[in-house]
Amino acid sequence: MSSIAVSDDTRTRPLLWLLTGDPVWVEKLALDPNNAELSDREQTLVRYGLKLTVNPADIAPSDLDTLRTAGLDEPAILELAHLVAYYNLSNRLMTGLGVRPTDQAYFAHRSKE
């Protein structure tokens, strides 16, 4: 599977850096989501987000069952699907309009590795 959407669009990373306070972890997640240090539940959420982003037509009832098994109820599944869809929409819209993040926004919280 390819990298998560944040790896291709730097507009999402600063938000994740602010939410987690860990820019190194965000970079690792963005570059290789399948091998990032995540709980089983977080891995389930990432796999769903990747699938909905890369192959949305492949989402099946079993994917929703997997989310339920991970502890998500119907409102949480709706929120997850909404968040993934929103970021995909906003990233595509901004890219389609030629809007690019500024270097200042991109590097504001970036790791100094």
N, C-alpha and C positions, 0 to 999 in steps of 0.2 A: 504494500500500500504506500502511496506517496505521503509526503509530509503534510502535516495539518495546514489548514488555510493560513494560519498566522505566519508560516514560514515564507509564504509567497507575498504577503501583504503586510507591510510594517505598520500599518495603522492600528492593528490590534495589539501588537506587542506592548506599547507603552501602558495600555490599560491593564494588561496582565501583570506587568512589572509593578504597577501601583497596587493592584489587588493583592499580589503575593508578597511583595517586598523582596523578591528574589529574582533578579534579572538573569542570573546564570541558569537557574532552573527553567525559566521561560525559554531561553535560547535552546537548551537541551530538548525541551518539549517540542519546540518549533522545528528543530532540525531532525529529530528522530522520535516521534511520538510513541512508536511501538516499543521503544526501549527506555523511555523516560521513567524516572522514579515516581511511580504512581501506585496508589492502593488499587485493589481489584475493582472497586466501585469506580474509581476515576478512570481506570483503563477501559471499563465498559462504556463510560460516557464518551471518552475519546474515540473509541472504535465506532460508536454510533455517529458521532459528529463527522468523522472522516467518511464514513459510508454515505451519509446524507449529503455531504459536500461533493464527493467524487463520483458516486454512483447512486444518485437518489432513486432511480427507478428500481434498484435492487432492494430497497427497504421492504421487509416482509413482516408479517405478524410475529414471527419468531424473534425479530430484533426488538420489538416492543416487549415481548415476554422476557427477554434477557434484561431489559431495563427494569421491569417489574421485579425480577428475581434479585436485582442489585439494590432494591429498596425504593425505587421510584414509584410514586402513585400517579394517577392519571394527570392531575394538575402539574406535577413535576415533569412528566414526559412532554406535555404540551409546552411547558416553559423551555425545556431543552430544545425541542424541535423549533420553537419560535426563535430562540437565540441563535441557533445554527443558521436558520434561514435568513434572519435579519443581517447577520454579519456577512453572509454570502451575498445578499442583495446589496448592502451598502458598499462592500468592497468592489463588486462588479460595477456598480453605478459610478463610484469615484474613478475607478480605472477607465471605464468607458468615456468619462468626461475629461480624461487626461490629468486628473488631480493626483499628484504624487506627494507623499509626505516630505516635509523639509528635512534636511540633514539634522537640524536642531531637534526636531521631534523624534527622529529615529534614534539619534545618539544620546538623548537626554538621560535615559536610564540604562543604556547598553553597558554590558560587562566590559571591563578593561582588559580581558584576557588576551 
